[in-house]
Amino acid sequence: MPELREHIARYGLLTANAADTDPQHADQSWVKTWRNIKPVMDHFPEFVPNPYLQYYLMPNEIVAHQDPNYTRANEVMDGREKKLFAAAATYKQTGILPDAFHVGVHGTFIVDVACSLAFDLRQRHLVIVENKGAIANLPYDAMVEVPAYITANGPEPVRMGNVPTFHRALLEQQLVSEQLLVEATLEGSYEKALLAFTLNRTVPTMQHAKAILDEMIVANQEYWPQLKQAYRDGVAVNAGKSE
């Protein structure tokens, strides 16, 4: 841990020259992602933080560096996606496998987990499972990402004990946000969807939550269920009719 902290204090989660030598880190968004680990750990040095924490703990900084006209999706389509499709076309024409087919940690992880399941290897991997007490102070039915031994009968999670108060609060807030969103979908409830968006750590205020939700409803109307408002302007409504 001392060596990791010293390295992250200088480079974040990058190696000293990764941005120049590793094609996976050629995109500027990836470089920023790994470097943003440093300010999080500067403030909370006890643990090496998960990269996702940057979105929960420093959302203003994340948004400030985004270009709405050229998003991460555009970056992928103009970069990795083009290279991959071009490599596939080359392989189809020549039978030669180009270097563009880079197998990263996620690819090898999936193969290792599949082999451990198939051959009962009991290898230890970090996987998402039903909590069922693996983290003692989180809800029993929560989905959690913990070390587990992968067997032919499924994962055997390692008992992790309690998580610290600060991290438990972060986890529980996101869990409740996701639970409310599922309920909003099943019940067609606009209010529960708004509560879910408001609780999400990536959304700073209630006003932001409403603006984002309303825009997403319009943009995704052919895919989303219809969300009905039970209350509007202080008046109860049912299926669009005032009571």
trRosetta pair geometry for C-beta under 8 A, 3 or more apart (Angstrom, degrees):
i j d omega theta_ij theta_ji phi_ij phi_ji
1 4 5.5 -54 -142 38 34 112
1 5 6.2 35 159 -21 67 104
1 48 7.5 -144 -134 -34 83 104
2 5 5.8 -54 -146 36 30 111
2 6 6.4 30 156 -19 64 106
3 6 5.8 -54 -149 36 31 111
3 7 6.4 29 154 -18 65 106
4 7 5.8 -58 -149 37 31 109
4 8 6.1 26 157 -16 68 109
4 48 5.7 -50 142 -78 136 133
5 8 5.9 -56 -141 40 29 107
5 9 6.2 39 156 -28 63 105
5 41 6.8 -163 -132 163 79 135
5 45 6.4 54 -135 -163 128 101
5 48 7.5 -131 -76 -81 68 89
6 9 5.7 -51 -152 28 28 117
6 10 7.2 13 154 -7 59 106
7 10 6.2 -72 -162 41 34 101
7 11 6.0 -39 171 38 74 106
8 11 6.9 -84 -120 63 26 65
8 12 5.9 25 -152 -138 69 20
8 13 6.6 8 -113 -67 93 54
8 37 5.7 -85 -155 116 114 114
8 38 5.8 179 160 -96 78 68
8 41 5.4 30 125 50 138 160
8 48 6.8 177 -47 -128 157 96
9 38 6.4 110 -126 -140 27 99
9 41 7.4 -108 -73 98 66 121
9 42 7.4 107 -118 -83 79 86
10 16 7.9 -10 120 -100 122 82
10 38 8.0 -151 44 -110 13 129
11 14 4.7 -115 163 72 104 84
11 15 6.7 -5 150 -177 158 9
11 16 6.0 -103 -87 -89 147 47
11 34 8.0 -18 145 137 78 109
11 35 7.4 -89 170 -106 44 77
11 38 7.8 176 83 -68 21 121
12 34 4.7 124 121 139 124 69
12 35 3.9 -149 -21 -116 155 34
12 36 6.7 56 -129 28 137 29
12 37 4.4 120 -157 46 85 97
12 38 4.6 -82 -82 -32 76 97
13 34 4.1 -114 62 -156 91 91
13 35 7.8 -120 29 -58 68 29
13 37 4.9 78 -26 7 97 154
13 51 7.0 -69 5 -75 153 107
14 18 4.4 -146 -165 43 90 127
14 19 6.2 -2 -152 -36 147 89
14 25 6.7 112 -119 -152 107 157
14 31 7.0 20 -72 -138 143 67
14 34 4.6 104 -47 123 84 138
14 35 6.6 -9 -4 -66 120 75
15 18 4.2 113 45 -45 84 103
15 22 7.8 103 37 -19 113 131
17 20 4.9 -54 -177 46 85 111
17 21 5.2 54 125 -6 99 117
18 21 6.3 -81 -133 52 28 89
18 22 4.7 -17 -167 14 76 125
18 25 5.0 44 140 41 98 162
18 34 7.7 -45 83 99 143 167
19 22 7.4 -29 -74 44 15 89
19 25 5.1 -101 -102 129 50 117
19 26 7.5 120 -167 -102 59 34
19 31 5.0 48 -110 -108 121 118
22 25 4.6 51 84 21 106 105
22 26 7.6 -146 98 -40 56 72
23 26 5.4 -18 -155 -22 47 120
23 102 6.1 -160 75 -60 123 157
24 30 6.9 -158 142 -177 68 166
24 102 6.5 -155 -63 131 94 151
24 104 5.9 104 -103 -97 144 125
25 30 4.9 -142 -132 114 58 128
25 31 5.9 96 178 -73 93 74
25 34 7.1 -25 -128 3 121 145
26 30 7.6 50 49 45 36 130
26 79 7.1 -175 93 -166 114 135
27 30 4.7 87 72 3 92 103
27 31 7.2 -162 97 -7 50 85
27 75 5.4 97 -147 158 122 126
27 76 7.6 -3 -99 -78 157 59
27 79 5.8 156 -81 84 105 172
27 80 7.4 -47 -44 -32 129 105
28 31 5.3 -52 -149 36 41 115
28 32 6.3 41 154 -19 70 103
28 75 7.6 -116 42 -136 82 145
29 32 5.8 -53 -149 37 32 110
29 33 6.4 40 150 -27 64 104
29 72 5.1 112 -134 -112 171 95
29 75 5.8 143 -3 74 128 168
30 33 5.4 -50 -148 30 34 116
30 34 6.5 24 160 -11 67 104
31 34 6.4 -61 -151 40 28 101
31 35 6.2 18 156 -11 65 115
32 35 5.8 -64 -141 45 29 106
32 36 6.0 37 159 -32 67 106
32 65 6.7 -176 -147 121 157 154
33 36 6.0 -56 -151 24 24 113
33 51 5.6 35 172 -166 97 131
33 54 7.2 -166 -143 36 60 154
34 37 6.2 -31 -175 -2 42 113
34 51 7.1 -45 -92 -107 46 125
35 38 6.1 -28 -180 5 57 114
36 39 6.5 -45 -163 33 56 101
36 40 6.9 55 146 -16 72 106
36 51 7.3 87 74 -149 103 79
36 54 4.3 46 133 -113 133 147
36 58 7.1 -152 -168 64 116 141
36 61 7.7 155 -130 113 118 128
36 62 7.8 40 -127 -85 158 89
37 40 5.8 -65 -158 40 39 112
37 41 6.1 25 155 -11 75 112
37 48 7.6 11 -176 -172 125 79
37 49 5.9 -179 -147 65 83 100
37 51 6.3 -60 -74 -98 100 71
37 54 7.4 -82 -74 -56 46 116
38 41 6.2 -67 -147 43 26 101
38 42 6.2 36 155 -30 65 105
39 42 5.2 -45 -143 27 36 120
39 43 6.8 26 161 -11 64 103
39 58 6.8 59 99 -62 130 157
40 43 6.3 -69 -163 40 30 101
40 44 6.3 -36 165 40 69 101
40 49 4.4 -61 121 28 134 163
40 53 5.5 101 -143 104 152 121
40 54 6.2 -103 -49 -81 130 72
40 57 6.0 103 -115 74 101 146
40 58 7.2 -117 -74 -12 88 122
41 44 6.5 -79 -125 71 33 63
41 45 5.6 71 175 -106 74 58
41 48 6.6 -8 -98 -126 130 48
41 49 5.7 -145 -64 0 82 105
42 45 7.1 9 -137 -68 14 94
43 57 8.0 -173 68 166 144 140
44 47 7.1 -16 135 43 100 80
44 49 6.8 83 80 -66 113 118
44 166 7.8 -153 -131 119 136 155
46 164 7.9 46 99 -17 155 163
47 167 8.0 30 20 -70 154 142
49 53 4.6 -82 178 38 121 147
49 54 8.0 118 125 -45 134 72
50 53 5.3 114 69 -20 76 98
51 54 6.2 -29 -179 3 57 111
52 55 5.9 -46 -174 28 60 110
52 56 6.9 47 138 -10 77 106
53 56 5.4 -62 -150 44 48 109
53 57 5.3 14 163 1 84 118
53 170 7.9 0 -119 -172 93 156
54 57 6.5 -68 -126 51 23 90
54 58 5.5 -42 -164 48 65 106
54 61 7.9 -86 -177 79 95 114
54 62 6.3 122 140 -71 97 119
55 58 7.8 -52 -83 60 11 64
55 59 6.2 46 -173 -93 50 79
55 62 5.9 26 -108 -45 61 170
55 201 7.3 105 117 103 79 100
55 202 5.1 -15 159 -100 104 103
56 59 7.3 -6 -137 -50 9 97
56 170 6.4 71 160 -152 155 116
56 174 7.9 -60 -102 -65 133 120
56 201 3.8 16 -136 127 88 140
56 202 6.6 -64 -88 -64 53 64
57 201 7.8 -5 -49 166 46 128
58 61 4.4 -19 161 33 107 119
58 62 6.2 120 108 -25 81 91
59 62 5.5 -57 -148 36 37 113
59 63 6.1 31 159 -16 72 107
59 201 7.5 -174 -48 143 126 71
59 202 5.7 144 -107 -151 128 52
59 203 7.9 -160 -152 -57 167 12
59 204 6.0 -160 82 -60 140 97
60 63 6.0 -58 -146 40 29 106
60 64 6.1 35 155 -29 64 109
60 204 7.3 54 -62 -75 87 142
61 64 5.7 -51 -145 28 29 117
61 65 7.0 12 162 -8 61 108
62 65 6.7 -77 -163 39 27 98
62 66 7.0 31 148 -35 65 109
63 66 5.6 -54 -153 16 40 119
66 71 7.1 15 -169 -119 103 73
67 70 4.5 2 102 52 126 84
67 71 7.0 -147 80 -72 70 44
68 71 6.9 7 -146 -66 31 95
70 74 4.8 -108 -156 79 60 150
70 75 7.1 86 161 -53 88 80
71 74 5.2 110 51 7 61 97
71 75 7.2 -111 110 -3 41 90
72 75 5.4 -51 -150 33 36 117
72 76 6.5 36 152 -19 67 102
73 76 5.8 -54 -151 35 32 109
73 77 6.3 29 153 -17 66 107
74 77 5.7 -56 -144 39 32 110
74 78 6.1 18 161 -8 68 112
75 78 6.2 -65 -144 45 24 101
75 79 5.8 -4 164 4 63 123
76 79 6.1 -75 -134 52 22 95
76 80 5.3 -36 -154 43 69 108
76 81 5.6 72 145 -22 75 106
77 81 4.9 -25 -127 40 38 143
77 82 7.2 70 159 -36 46 88
78 81 7.6 45 5 47 17 100
78 82 6.2 -2 -170 -15 27 129
79 82 6.5 -149 136 30 3 102
79 83 6.7 -14 160 -8 50 111
80 83 5.8 -62 -149 39 30 111
80 84 6.1 28 157 -21 67 110
81 84 5.8 -57 -146 36 29 110
81 85 6.3 23 159 -14 66 107
82 85 6.1 -58 -145 40 28 105
82 86 6.1 27 157 -17 64 111
83 86 5.8 -59 -146 40 27 111
83 87 6.2 28 155 -21 64 108
83 100 4.7 -161 158 -146 98 127
84 87 5.7 -55 -148 35 29 111
84 88 6.4 31 153 -20 64 104
84 100 6.1 -172 -93 147 43 117
84 101 7.5 92 -130 -91 78 60
85 88 5.6 -51 -148 34 33 113
85 89 6.5 34 152 -19 64 104
86 89 5.7 -53 -150 35 32 112
86 90 6.4 35 151 -21 65 105
86 100 7.1 109 77 -19 90 176
87 90 5.6 -52 -148 35 34 114
87 91 6.3 34 154 -19 66 104
87 98 4.2 -128 -138 57 98 129
87 100 3.5 -143 -66 66 144 132
87 101 5.9 -175 142 -43 147 80
88 91 5.8 -53 -147 36 31 110
88 92 6.3 34 153 -22 64 106
89 92 5.6 -53 -148 34 31 113
89 93 6.4 22 156 -13 65 109
90 93 6.0 -64 -149 40 29 105
90 94 5.8 -20 171 21 69 116
90 96 6.9 -56 144 71 99 90
90 98 5.4 52 83 -35 141 127
91 94 6.7 -76 -126 56 22 80
91 95 6.8 51 -171 -117 59 13
91 96 6.5 -126 -112 72 60 43
91 97 5.7 34 -110 -101 117 50
91 98 6.6 -114 -55 -1 91 87
91 101 8.0 41 -53 -38 143 131
97 101 6.1 -57 -178 27 98 139
98 101 6.5 119 75 -4 68 88
99 102 7.3 31 159 -67 66 80
103 107 4.3 -112 -160 84 83 148
103 108 6.2 95 150 -46 110 86
104 107 5.6 107 54 9 56 101
104 108 7.5 -123 110 4 32 92
105 108 6.1 -61 -148 44 34 104
105 109 5.9 42 153 -29 68 110
106 109 5.4 -52 -144 33 31 118
106 110 6.5 34 158 -22 64 102
107 110 6.1 -53 -153 29 29 108
107 111 6.8 23 153 -12 62 106
108 111 5.7 -56 -151 39 37 111
108 112 6.1 38 153 -21 69 107
109 112 5.8 -58 -147 37 29 110
109 113 6.3 25 157 -16 66 107
109 125 6.9 126 -159 -149 92 127
110 113 6.0 -56 -147 37 28 108
110 114 6.3 29 155 -19 64 109
111 114 5.7 -56 -147 37 30 112
111 115 6.3 29 155 -18 65 107
112 115 5.8 -56 -148 37 29 110
112 116 6.3 28 155 -19 64 107
112 123 6.3 -99 166 105 101 160
112 125 6.7 150 110 -82 114 133
113 116 5.7 -55 -147 37 31 111
113 117 6.4 33 153 -18 65 106
113 123 7.7 -130 -99 76 45 120
113 125 5.5 -82 -89 40 95 173
113 127 7.0 118 -123 -85 135 124
113 150 5.6 -152 -145 -119 71 168
114 117 5.8 -56 -151 37 30 112
114 118 6.1 24 155 -17 66 111
115 118 5.7 -58 -140 40 30 108
115 119 5.8 -15 174 19 68 113
115 121 6.3 22 125 -7 85 142
115 123 7.9 41 88 4 93 140
116 119 6.9 -71 -126 56 19 80
116 120 7.6 35 178 -139 53 7
116 121 4.1 -94 -122 52 68 107
116 122 6.9 -165 -162 0 104 13
116 123 4.2 -105 -98 29 135 105
116 125 7.2 -174 26 -11 160 124
116 150 3.8 73 117 94 132 119
116 151 7.4 -56 155 -73 91 21
117 120 7.9 10 -177 -68 19 42
117 150 5.7 -65 -61 165 69 109
117 151 7.5 50 -117 101 48 21
117 152 6.4 106 -175 -111 47 42
117 154 7.7 25 -125 -95 98 33
118 152 7.4 17 177 -109 7 85
119 152 7.5 -122 96 -74 10 102
120 151 5.5 23 -139 -161 73 69
120 152 3.8 -34 -77 -28 95 107
121 150 7.1 14 65 85 86 92
122 149 4.8 0 -164 180 77 111
122 150 6.8 174 -127 66 23 49
122 151 5.4 19 -87 -86 73 83
122 156 7.9 -9 -136 29 88 123
123 149 7.2 159 78 -149 22 62
123 150 5.5 -15 61 43 76 103
124 147 5.6 10 -178 -174 103 106
124 148 7.1 169 -145 83 62 27
124 149 5.5 -36 -89 -91 69 65
124 150 7.7 172 -97 1 19 81
124 158 7.7 34 -142 -42 112 127
125 147 7.2 168 92 -144 21 62
125 148 6.6 -29 66 61 67 75
125 150 5.7 12 23 -26 113 122
126 145 6.1 40 169 169 94 95
126 146 7.1 -137 -144 128 70 13
126 147 5.7 -43 -91 -87 65 57
126 148 7.7 110 -123 15 22 77
127 145 6.9 -148 113 -143 18 69
127 146 7.5 -32 61 63 58 52
127 148 5.1 -63 42 35 110 123
127 150 7.1 102 -23 -77 148 106
127 155 5.5 -137 74 -99 143 154
128 143 5.6 27 177 171 104 104
128 144 7.0 178 -144 91 64 25
128 145 4.9 -35 -87 -88 73 76
129 132 7.8 -62 135 22 103 107
129 134 6.9 86 82 -19 116 156
129 143 7.2 178 91 -150 19 68
129 144 6.7 -29 63 64 67 72
129 146 6.6 -68 36 43 107 97
129 148 6.0 93 -24 -60 143 153
129 155 5.3 -122 -84 83 135 139
129 157 5.1 -146 70 -67 152 122
130 141 6.7 -39 -155 -147 102 45
130 142 7.7 131 -157 79 54 37
130 143 6.4 -49 -96 -100 44 61
130 144 7.9 42 169 22 15 81
131 134 5.3 -131 -163 34 56 93
131 135 5.8 -68 -148 38 110 87
131 138 5.5 -129 -136 96 154 110
131 139 6.6 122 42 91 154 55
131 140 5.9 -160 84 -164 110 25
131 141 6.9 4 36 51 104 4
131 142 4.4 40 -24 63 134 82
131 143 7.1 -132 -34 -92 82 12
131 144 4.7 74 -90 -2 85 121
132 140 6.0 48 -103 -170 36 79
132 157 7.4 139 63 37 103 141
133 136 6.2 18 -160 -103 67 60
133 140 6.5 6 -45 -122 67 82
133 159 7.1 -23 130 -120 89 97
134 144 6.0 -162 75 72 123 138
134 146 5.0 -165 152 32 138 168
134 157 4.2 -53 -101 137 133 140
134 158 7.0 76 -152 77 103 42
134 159 5.9 -136 -140 -111 52 46
134 160 5.7 45 156 9 76 97
135 138 4.3 30 98 18 115 117
135 142 7.8 -50 57 74 116 128
135 144 5.5 -172 4 -137 123 167
135 146 6.8 -163 -42 -73 96 135
135 160 5.1 -17 -90 65 70 119
135 161 7.5 -8 -137 79 52 30
135 162 7.2 85 -174 -125 72 28
135 163 5.7 0 -160 -22 121 105
136 159 7.8 44 -51 -169 94 94
136 160 7.8 -150 -10 76 77 69
136 161 5.8 -32 3 -167 118 32
136 162 5.1 -57 59 -70 106 68
137 162 4.4 43 -3 -130 121 92
137 163 6.5 -133 61 35 107 71
137 168 5.7 -32 110 -121 115 142
138 142 5.1 -74 149 40 111 150
138 144 6.4 110 91 -74 155 134
138 163 7.0 34 -41 16 108 118
138 168 6.7 -150 -75 -139 84 90
138 171 6.2 -52 -110 119 126 136
138 172 6.9 -157 -128 -75 82 86
138 175 7.6 146 -165 -41 106 161
139 142 4.4 111 69 -32 91 103
139 172 7.6 113 -15 -118 100 89
139 175 6.7 170 25 153 124 155
142 171 7.8 63 -179 156 154 110
142 175 5.3 -37 -125 -129 115 141
144 171 7.9 23 -112 -163 97 135
146 157 5.2 55 87 -155 126 106
146 158 6.1 -147 152 53 108 81
146 160 5.6 -121 -136 -36 126 131
147 157 7.5 117 88 -156 48 60
147 158 4.4 2 85 19 97 131
147 160 7.9 128 32 -75 89 104
148 155 3.8 28 145 -175 145 112
148 156 5.8 155 -169 69 86 39
148 157 4.5 -44 -98 -95 103 49
148 158 6.2 -145 -87 -9 44 75
149 155 7.0 140 70 -158 41 61
149 156 4.5 -16 57 57 95 103
149 158 7.5 98 -19 -56 82 86
150 154 7.8 -79 -147 169 60 26
150 155 5.5 -30 -101 -98 62 73
150 156 8.0 -155 -70 19 19 73
151 154 6.5 -4 65 56 83 33
151 155 7.3 147 22 -102 75 20
151 156 6.0 40 -3 -16 119 107
160 163 7.3 16 125 -61 121 83
162 168 7.5 -27 -178 -68 84 132
163 167 4.8 -99 158 93 117 115
163 168 4.9 153 85 -65 102 83
163 171 6.9 64 75 3 157 145
164 167 5.0 75 63 20 84 104
164 168 6.7 -150 93 -12 36 92
165 168 5.7 -57 -143 35 27 113
165 169 6.4 28 159 -21 64 104
166 169 6.0 -57 -156 31 28 110
166 170 6.8 26 150 -16 62 105
167 170 5.5 -49 -150 34 38 114
167 171 6.3 37 153 -18 67 106
168 171 5.8 -58 -148 39 31 110
168 172 6.1 27 157 -18 68 109
169 172 5.9 -55 -140 39 28 108
169 173 6.3 32 159 -23 63 106
170 173 6.0 -58 -151 32 26 110
170 174 6.7 17 156 -10 62 107
170 201 6.9 15 -148 -67 83 153
171 174 6.1 -63 -154 40 30 105
171 175 6.2 31 152 -22 67 110
172 175 5.4 -53 -144 37 34 115
172 176 6.3 32 158 -18 67 104
173 176 6.1 -55 -148 37 28 107
173 177 6.4 33 151 -22 62 107
173 199 5.9 -160 -175 174 84 97
173 201 6.3 88 110 -54 129 100
174 177 5.4 -51 -146 34 35 116
174 178 6.4 30 157 -16 66 105
174 200 7.1 59 -117 -128 68 63
174 201 6.4 -44 -73 -4 93 110
175 178 6.0 -59 -151 38 29 107
175 179 6.3 30 152 -20 65 107
176 179 5.5 -52 -143 36 34 113
176 180 6.3 34 157 -19 66 104
176 199 5.9 -88 98 161 102 158
177 180 6.1 -58 -152 36 26 109
177 181 6.5 26 151 -20 62 108
177 196 5.0 104 -167 -160 64 67
177 197 7.8 110 -156 -65 105 15
177 199 4.1 -159 -86 95 93 110
177 200 4.5 119 -158 -74 152 69
177 201 7.9 -119 -26 -12 158 68
178 181 5.5 -53 -148 34 34 114
178 182 6.6 37 154 -19 65 101
178 196 7.3 99 -78 -150 16 112
179 182 5.8 -53 -153 34 32 111
179 183 6.5 30 151 -15 65 107
180 183 5.6 -55 -147 40 34 111
180 184 6.1 41 151 -26 67 104
180 192 5.1 -157 -177 -178 88 88
180 193 7.6 170 138 -89 94 24
180 195 5.1 -107 -179 97 152 106
180 196 3.9 -168 95 -76 108 91
180 199 6.9 103 27 27 145 138
181 184 5.5 -47 -146 32 32 116
181 185 6.6 34 153 -20 62 102
181 192 7.6 175 -88 137 25 93
181 193 6.5 66 -122 -121 65 63
181 196 3.9 126 -62 -161 78 160
181 197 7.9 98 -87 -48 104 63
182 185 5.8 -55 -153 33 32 112
182 186 6.4 23 154 -12 66 108
183 186 5.9 -58 -143 42 32 106
183 187 5.7 6 165 3 69 117
183 189 6.9 -16 128 36 83 131
183 192 5.2 -100 98 175 101 154
184 187 6.4 -69 -133 52 21 93
184 188 7.6 22 172 -153 54 2
184 189 4.7 -107 -130 67 64 86
184 190 7.5 88 -155 -90 110 10
184 191 7.9 -159 -113 71 103 48
184 192 3.7 -165 -79 95 88 104
184 193 3.8 135 -174 -59 156 73
184 195 7.9 179 -64 47 123 92
184 196 6.0 -100 -10 -8 139 135
184 227 6.7 5 173 -121 101 115
185 188 7.7 18 -176 -69 22 41
185 193 7.9 97 -52 -83 60 102
185 225 5.7 116 -157 25 66 132
187 192 6.6 69 61 19 126 148
188 225 5.5 -110 -99 138 82 119
188 226 5.8 16 -148 86 116 69
188 227 5.7 -172 -175 -113 60 40
188 228 5.3 36 136 11 105 93
189 192 3.9 55 100 15 125 108
189 193 6.5 169 98 -13 68 82
189 227 6.5 -16 94 -152 17 86
189 228 7.0 -44 -107 61 36 69
189 230 6.8 -11 -138 -22 91 110
190 193 5.6 -59 -152 37 34 113
190 194 6.3 34 152 -20 68 106
190 213 7.9 117 -162 151 81 136
190 227 4.1 112 -77 147 72 107
190 228 6.1 -128 -14 89 101 19
190 229 4.5 -37 48 -78 139 68
190 230 7.7 -169 46 0 89 68
191 194 5.7 -55 -151 36 31 111
191 195 6.5 33 151 -19 65 103
191 229 6.6 102 -42 -138 86 64
191 230 5.7 -51 -9 29 133 102
191 231 6.6 56 -76 33 134 94
192 195 5.4 -48 -146 36 37 114
192 196 6.3 42 151 -23 65 103
193 196 5.5 -52 -150 34 32 115
193 197 6.4 30 153 -16 65 105
193 213 5.8 130 132 -145 108 132
193 227 5.5 -36 1 -134 146 149
194 197 5.8 -53 -145 38 32 109
194 198 6.2 33 155 -21 65 108
194 206 8.0 44 170 -157 102 83
194 209 6.0 103 -162 133 68 115
194 210 6.1 18 -134 -91 112 74
194 213 5.8 -98 -94 3 68 171
195 198 5.7 -57 -145 37 29 112
195 199 6.3 24 159 -16 65 109
196 199 6.1 -61 -149 38 26 106
196 200 6.7 37 153 -36 62 101
197 200 5.7 -45 -153 13 33 117
197 203 5.5 59 167 -19 74 171
197 209 3.8 140 116 -158 105 98
197 210 7.7 153 91 -57 138 33
197 212 6.1 -177 -166 78 137 116
197 213 5.0 -123 -21 -59 164 111
198 203 6.5 -105 -119 101 25 132
198 205 7.9 -32 -138 149 83 29
198 206 5.1 12 -122 -107 121 67
198 209 4.1 -55 -76 -48 65 173
200 203 4.9 67 75 12 96 106
200 209 7.6 141 37 -110 97 107
203 208 5.2 179 -169 105 86 115
203 209 4.8 81 159 -81 146 82
203 212 6.4 -115 -114 19 121 151
204 208 5.4 73 52 12 78 155
205 208 4.7 103 55 6 76 100
205 209 7.0 -132 101 -7 44 88
206 209 5.4 -53 -150 33 34 116
206 210 6.6 31 155 -18 66 102
207 210 6.0 -52 -149 34 32 107
207 211 6.4 29 154 -16 64 108
208 211 5.8 -60 -148 39 31 110
208 212 6.1 27 157 -17 68 109
209 212 6.0 -58 -146 38 26 108
209 213 6.1 24 158 -17 64 111
210 213 5.8 -56 -142 39 28 110
210 214 6.1 26 161 -18 65 109
211 214 6.1 -58 -145 38 25 108
211 215 6.4 20 158 -14 62 110
212 215 6.0 -62 -149 40 28 107
212 216 6.1 23 157 -18 66 111
213 216 5.8 -60 -145 39 28 108
213 217 6.3 34 155 -26 65 103
214 217 5.8 -48 -149 28 31 114
214 218 6.9 27 155 -13 61 104
215 218 6.0 -57 -155 37 34 108
215 219 6.1 25 153 -14 68 112
216 219 5.6 -57 -138 43 34 108
216 220 5.7 -5 171 13 70 116
216 224 7.8 102 136 -56 87 151
217 220 6.8 -77 -134 55 18 84
217 221 6.3 51 160 -80 60 81
217 224 6.3 -103 -131 69 60 159
217 227 6.6 -93 -115 31 127 123
218 221 6.1 -15 -148 -39 25 112
220 223 4.8 -61 -179 51 90 107
220 224 4.8 82 115 -25 103 109
221 224 6.2 -58 -120 41 28 101
224 227 7.2 -32 147 -23 120 100
228 237 7.9 -133 169 104 98 104
228 239 6.6 -29 -148 -100 154 38
228 240 7.1 -93 -141 -47 111 72
229 232 4.8 75 122 -60 139 103
229 237 6.1 41 96 59 86 122
230 236 6.5 -24 161 -147 73 76
230 237 6.7 179 -169 59 24 68
230 238 7.5 24 -135 -87 66 59
231 234 7.0 7 -180 -115 103 13
231 235 7.1 153 -155 72 65 32
231 236 5.8 -38 -98 -100 73 52
231 237 7.0 154 -102 17 20 81
232 235 6.1 -32 71 61 67 82
232 237 5.4 1 17 -2 108 132
235 242 5.5 -13 148 -137 128 107
235 243 7.7 169 169 48 84 66
236 242 7.5 110 83 -155 54 59
236 243 4.8 -34 94 46 103 115
237 240 6.4 2 166 -133 119 10
237 241 6.4 157 -161 72 81 28
237 242 5.5 -46 -103 -93 83 49
237 243 6.8 -180 -105 -3 28 84
238 241 5.9 -32 67 61 72 83
238 243 5.8 55 -1 -47 108 115
